[in-house]
Amino acid sequence: MNRAFISCVCLLSALMVFESAKADEPPVKPKRERAAAPARVAPQRTATSQSSNWSGGQMGGSNGASSVNNNFVEPGAYVCPSGSSFGSNCFETPFHFSGHKTVYTIGPFIGYRWMIGKGPYPGATVFGIEGDWSFKNAETSLNQSSSTLIALTGSSVLRTDQFSGSVKQKSDSSIRARLGILVTPWSLLYVTGGVAFGEISGSFAYAGSLCPSSSSSSCTSSSSIGTATTAVNWSDTRLGSTVGAGWETEIAPGWKARAEYRYTDFGTYTKTFALNTSCSGGCSSPSGSVSIDLKESFHTFRVGLAFDLSGFGKAPY
């Protein structure tokens, strides 16, 4: 069916060139133009049309920039001295950070496409499915220290808090559908969306110490009357969603270049860890556990290059 369509296009092109030449040239030249024009124009149209293949397998690679958001909120681990009341004269110290760090990302993709229609022409629909994997190294972290004087009846206690946290987005991948429209026989505008997978790791450490107020602004193990500590690491594979749009165009027979934007979101979730306390008569209400609220997402702009697995216009193998 494609060959019949291409032959018709070539024949019509040759006839149009011939008729134009016949109308413009003096009567003595049509015979020579009649033989030359179809031979010069028809092969060019045939080669161009055959190279514009939008059905079959495709494999390639892409790279670009990824703007990563790592949102980390720990409402505040704490330890309170005896004689105090949490929420009255003893409070937690909030610890949180976020950031939109931009990093380099690179990886391969593979997919398959079906063109709905008889041949590459403007307005034709192309549907496909694609999978990709990308590497990046986007870490956001914060270290925080503070000291608080907690007033008690007739005295006061110094509490020092030391926090450390980090979140890192490493590799990500997706399985997506693609739906596009040919704006020319060689250029495709498309939207894409599907499920995403992200490798995300993090860490958190807290050390809170209680000391008599005479310890000035620091607490040491020798002067401490109570402590609360935790140090944890985690690594998860998160399931999320990704949506985007792009442009793809043929640059040579069987080769296509693309530019694509996507937004990927892994949602909000909570990690909970135990808090170790040591209070020899100096503590009334340690926090007991640590709950960290996390949310990771990223924006990515990629450019890529792919080749057709279908043999440059032939049936897939």
NULUMVEX-64274 format. One line per field, with one value per residue (C-alpha): residue number from 1; residue in three letters; x, y, z. Coordinates in pm, whole numbers, plus 50000, padded with zeros to 5 digits. Layout:
<pts>
num = NUM, ...
residu = ALA, ...
c1 = X, ...
c2 = Y, ...
c3 = Z, ...
</pts>
This chain:
<pts>
num = 1, 2, 3, 4, 5, 6, 7, 8, 9, 10, 11, 12, 13, 14, 15, 16, 17, 18, 19, 20, 21, 22, 23, 24, 25, 26, 27, 28, 29, 30, 31, 32, 33, 34, 35, 36, 37, 38, 39, 40, 41, 42, 43, 44, 45, 46, 47, 48, 49, 50, 51, 52, 53, 54, 55, 56, 57, 58, 59, 60, 61, 62, 63, 64, 65, 66, 67, 68, 69, 70, 71, 72, 73, 74, 75, 76, 77, 78, 79, 80, 81, 82, 83, 84, 85, 86, 87, 88, 89, 90, 91, 92, 93, 94, 95, 96, 97, 98, 99, 100, 101, 102, 103, 104, 105, 106, 107, 108, 109, 110, 111, 112, 113, 114, 115, 116, 117, 118, 119, 120, 121, 122, 123, 124, 125, 126, 127, 128, 129, 130, 131, 132, 133, 134, 135, 136, 137, 138, 139, 140, 141, 142, 143, 144, 145, 146, 147, 148, 149, 150, 151, 152, 153, 154, 155, 156, 157, 158, 159, 160, 161, 162, 163, 164, 165, 166, 167, 168, 169, 170, 171, 172, 173, 174, 175, 176, 177, 178, 179, 180, 181, 182, 183, 184, 185, 186, 187, 188, 189, 190, 191, 192, 193, 194, 195, 196, 197, 198, 199, 200, 201, 202, 203, 204, 205, 206, 207, 208, 209, 210, 211, 212, 213, 214, 215, 216, 217, 218, 219, 220, 221, 222, 223, 224, 225, 226, 227, 228, 229, 230, 231, 232, 233, 234, 235, 236, 237, 238, 239, 240, 241, 242, 243, 244, 245, 246, 247, 248, 249, 250, 251, 252, 253, 254, 255, 256, 257, 258, 259, 260, 261, 262, 263, 264, 265, 266, 267, 268, 269, 270, 271, 272, 273, 274, 275, 276, 277, 278, 279, 280, 281, 282, 283, 284, 285, 286, 287, 288, 289, 290, 291, 292, 293, 294, 295, 296, 297, 298, 299, 300, 301, 302, 303, 304, 305, 306, 307, 308, 309, 310, 311, 312, 313, 314, 315, 316, 317
residu = MET, ASN, ARG, ALA, PHE, ILE, SER, CYS, VAL, CYS, LEU, LEU, SER, ALA, LEU, MET, VAL, PHE, GLU, SER, ALA, LYS, ALA, ASP, GLU, PRO, PRO, VAL, LYS, PRO, LYS, ARG, GLU, ARG, ALA, ALA, ALA, PRO, ALA, ARG, VAL, ALA, PRO, GLN, ARG, THR, ALA, THR, SER, GLN, SER, SER, ASN, TRP, SER, GLY, GLY, GLN, MET, GLY, GLY, SER, ASN, GLY, ALA, SER, SER, VAL, ASN, ASN, ASN, PHE, VAL, GLU, PRO, GLY, ALA, TYR, VAL, CYS, PRO, SER, GLY, SER, SER, PHE, GLY, SER, ASN, CYS, PHE, GLU, THR, PRO, PHE, HIS, PHE, SER, GLY, HIS, LYS, THR, VAL, TYR, THR, ILE, GLY, PRO, PHE, ILE, GLY, TYR, ARG, TRP, MET, ILE, GLY, LYS, GLY, PRO, TYR, PRO, GLY, ALA, THR, VAL, PHE, GLY, ILE, GLU, GLY, ASP, TRP, SER, PHE, LYS, ASN, ALA, GLU, THR, SER, LEU, ASN, GLN, SER, SER, SER, THR, LEU, ILE, ALA, LEU, THR, GLY, SER, SER, VAL, LEU, ARG, THR, ASP, GLN, PHE, SER, GLY, SER, VAL, LYS, GLN, LYS, SER, ASP, SER, SER, ILE, ARG, ALA, ARG, LEU, GLY, ILE, LEU, VAL, THR, PRO, TRP, SER, LEU, LEU, TYR, VAL, THR, GLY, GLY, VAL, ALA, PHE, GLY, GLU, ILE, SER, GLY, SER, PHE, ALA, TYR, ALA, GLY, SER, LEU, CYS, PRO, SER, SER, SER, SER, SER, SER, CYS, THR, SER, SER, SER, SER, ILE, GLY, THR, ALA, THR, THR, ALA, VAL, ASN, TRP, SER, ASP, THR, ARG, LEU, GLY, SER, THR, VAL, GLY, ALA, GLY, TRP, GLU, THR, GLU, ILE, ALA, PRO, GLY, TRP, LYS, ALA, ARG, ALA, GLU, TYR, ARG, TYR, THR, ASP, PHE, GLY, THR, TYR, THR, LYS, THR, PHE, ALA, LEU, ASN, THR, SER, CYS, SER, GLY, GLY, CYS, SER, SER, PRO, SER, GLY, SER, VAL, SER, ILE, ASP, LEU, LYS, GLU, SER, PHE, HIS, THR, PHE, ARG, VAL, GLY, LEU, ALA, PHE, ASP, LEU, SER, GLY, PHE, GLY, LYS, ALA, PRO, TYR
c1 = 50000, 50285, 50460, 50139, 50094, 50456, 50428, 50116, 50290, 50589, 50369, 50161, 50477, 50621, 50300, 50282, 50641, 50575, 50260, 50438, 50726, 50488, 50308, 50623, 50866, 50859, 50699, 51036, 51149, 50869, 51007, 51343, 51190, 50939, 51216, 51435, 51188, 51034, 51375, 51516, 51225, 51066, 51364, 51412, 51051, 51061, 51377, 51248, 50911, 51055, 51294, 51013, 50919, 50711, 50620, 50844, 51102, 51332, 51638, 51854, 51996, 51934, 52094, 52001, 51942, 51725, 51595, 51543, 51331, 51411, 51170, 51261, 51059, 51131, 50890, 51156, 51313, 51352, 51431, 51282, 51422, 51241, 51012, 50927, 50611, 50629, 50442, 50458, 50821, 50990, 50953, 51092, 51339, 51204, 51443, 51359, 51513, 51432, 51601, 51583, 51929, 52004, 52216, 52320, 52125, 52194, 52058, 51912, 51556, 51377, 51028, 50786, 50555, 50250, 50144, 49769, 49724, 49860, 50182, 50371, 50161, 50075, 49800, 49874, 49864, 50155, 50104, 50383, 50511, 50856, 51081, 51383, 51648, 51855, 52137, 52172, 52323, 52112, 52168, 52033, 52152, 52162, 52347, 52190, 52292, 52113, 52095, 51791, 51761, 51462, 51329, 51227, 51103, 51401, 51652, 51706, 51848, 52043, 51949, 52167, 52032, 52239, 52067, 52200, 51990, 52021, 51814, 51962, 51783, 51992, 51873, 51518, 51324, 50979, 50735, 50525, 50273, 50336, 50076, 50172, 50068, 50289, 50313, 50516, 50604, 50937, 50840, 50630, 50482, 50382, 50268, 50381, 50290, 50313, 50465, 50806, 51049, 51310, 51601, 51600, 51825, 51857, 52000, 51911, 52098, 51996, 52172, 52001, 52169, 52051, 52297, 52278, 52259, 52605, 52745, 52726, 52644, 52776, 52700, 52959, 52910, 53055, 52807, 52501, 52197, 52007, 52044, 51836, 52003, 51936, 52135, 51967, 52009, 51761, 51735, 51403, 51267, 50972, 50681, 50549, 50410, 50558, 50405, 50555, 50572, 50829, 50928, 51095, 51227, 51409, 51765, 51874, 51715, 51647, 51777, 51567, 51652, 51426, 51381, 51158, 51036, 50897, 50776, 50809, 50657, 50716, 50456, 50468, 50554, 50679, 50976, 50963, 51263, 51322, 51493, 51736, 51720, 51945, 51795, 51922, 51660, 51717, 51445, 51068, 50948, 51177, 51009, 51034, 51048, 51133, 50890, 51027, 50797, 50953, 50852, 51066, 51005, 51200, 51171, 51384, 51468, 51639, 51772, 51832, 51915, 51756, 51774, 51494, 51518, 51288, 51570, 51522, 51168, 51150, 50939, 51063, 51278
c2 = 50000, 50243, 50171, 50236, 50565, 50668, 50575, 50787, 51082, 51047, 51020, 51322, 51521, 51432, 51526, 51857, 51943, 51843, 52054, 52353, 52320, 52278, 52598, 52810, 52692, 52770, 52506, 52368, 52260, 52050, 51724, 51765, 51889, 51605, 51347, 51531, 51667, 51339, 51167, 51451, 51505, 51163, 50980, 51262, 51247, 50868, 50859, 51130, 50967, 50623, 50756, 50913, 50603, 50643, 50278, 50018, 49990, 50269, 50284, 50574, 50786, 51127, 51369, 51699, 51897, 51791, 52040, 51832, 51915, 51723, 51831, 51713, 51809, 51678, 51849, 51840, 51570, 51688, 51596, 51785, 51811, 51696, 51964, 52097, 52054, 51991, 52260, 52496, 52569, 52297, 52286, 52095, 52252, 52222, 52088, 52112, 52189, 52178, 52279, 52289, 52169, 52135, 51837, 51655, 51343, 51083, 50745, 50518, 50464, 50206, 50199, 50100, 50317, 50269, 50525, 50542, 50614, 50513, 50710, 51000, 51310, 51617, 51537, 51165, 51019, 50826, 50615, 50444, 50297, 50372, 50287, 50482, 50483, 50783, 50843, 51156, 51247, 51512, 51548, 51812, 51828, 52047, 52058, 52258, 52332, 52531, 52580, 52664, 52769, 52597, 52781, 52570, 52666, 52821, 52707, 52649, 52379, 52419, 52197, 52167, 52021, 51899, 51792, 51648, 51533, 51453, 51328, 51202, 51120, 50881, 50682, 50707, 50521, 50522, 50328, 50569, 50599, 50852, 51013, 51257, 51431, 51476, 51849, 51758, 51414, 51443, 51616, 51490, 51683, 51451, 51422, 51144, 51006, 50698, 50549, 50643, 50468, 50652, 50537, 50766, 50750, 50964, 51003, 51170, 51219, 51397, 51450, 51641, 51698, 51849, 52024, 52263, 52624, 52682, 52486, 52813, 52735, 52380, 52037, 51765, 51402, 51471, 51748, 51600, 51502, 51354, 51277, 51173, 51045, 50873, 50810, 50637, 50579, 50452, 50368, 50319, 50263, 50498, 50463, 50785, 50941, 51138, 51359, 51573, 51678, 51681, 51727, 51466, 51507, 51301, 51420, 51135, 50814, 50600, 50860, 51096, 51373, 51483, 51744, 51664, 51816, 51603, 51650, 51355, 51332, 51059, 51188, 51252, 50985, 50952, 50771, 50694, 50597, 50531, 50787, 50653, 50830, 50822, 51012, 50924, 51124, 51431, 51386, 51403, 51361, 51264, 51261, 50881, 50863, 51069, 51115, 51266, 51389, 51358, 51468, 51427, 51549, 51683, 51871, 51750, 51886, 51633, 51616, 51280, 51081, 50753, 50510, 50297, 49926, 49851, 49867, 50223, 50178, 49801, 49567, 49521, 49218
c3 = 50000, 50085, 49752, 49560, 49743, 49681, 49311, 49279, 49443, 49209, 48902, 48998, 49069, 48731, 48555, 48741, 48644, 48285, 48259, 48410, 48167, 47876, 47962, 48014, 47743, 47368, 47146, 47033, 47382, 47538, 47396, 47567, 47894, 47886, 47912, 48163, 48421, 48544, 48565, 48777, 49016, 49066, 49228, 49478, 49596, 49618, 49831, 50062, 50108, 50172, 50437, 50640, 50834, 51152, 51216, 51377, 51650, 51764, 51991, 52101, 52379, 52530, 52770, 52928, 53245, 53538, 53796, 54110, 54414, 54735, 55008, 55362, 55672, 56022, 56264, 56536, 56747, 57107, 57463, 57760, 58114, 58429, 58561, 58214, 58008, 57635, 57447, 57744, 57823, 57614, 57236, 56940, 56701, 56342, 56080, 55710, 55372, 55003, 54681, 54303, 54216, 53843, 53740, 53423, 53321, 53050, 52944, 52670, 52549, 52332, 52190, 51917, 51706, 51487, 51229, 51179, 50809, 50470, 50462, 50616, 50554, 50764, 51013, 51039, 51392, 51542, 51855, 52045, 52369, 52509, 52802, 52921, 53193, 53303, 53546, 53757, 54092, 54265, 54638, 54877, 55237, 55547, 55879, 56161, 56520, 56789, 57165, 57377, 57739, 57902, 58209, 58509, 58854, 59026, 58760, 58391, 58166, 57843, 57550, 57239, 56913, 56621, 56298, 55975, 55679, 55310, 55017, 54689, 54365, 54160, 53857, 53723, 53456, 53299, 53082, 52877, 52596, 52320, 52093, 51823, 51502, 51196, 51124, 50812, 50674, 50861, 51190, 51481, 51774, 52059, 52419, 52650, 52993, 53210, 53523, 53661, 53893, 54098, 54311, 54616, 54921, 55231, 55577, 55906, 56231, 56550, 56881, 57162, 57501, 57830, 58061, 58355, 58240, 58389, 58092, 57892, 57525, 57495, 57635, 57681, 57775, 58118, 58194, 58023, 58233, 57937, 57567, 57266, 56950, 56620, 56300, 56007, 55632, 55375, 55007, 54827, 54479, 54448, 54203, 54055, 53738, 53449, 53177, 52905, 52542, 52267, 51905, 51684, 51332, 51071, 51005, 50774, 50644, 50949, 51199, 51410, 51656, 51940, 52212, 52509, 52836, 53119, 53476, 53714, 54063, 54323, 54570, 54944, 55201, 55560, 55711, 56085, 56302, 56670, 56893, 57151, 57487, 57790, 58082, 58430, 58612, 58397, 58133, 58146, 57788, 57500, 57157, 57135, 56753, 56449, 56157, 55836, 55557, 55211, 54862, 54551, 54196, 53900, 53572, 53283, 52939, 52712, 52357, 52194, 51883, 51771, 51481, 51337, 51417, 51124, 50870, 50745, 50620, 50577, 50785, 51149, 51216
</pts>
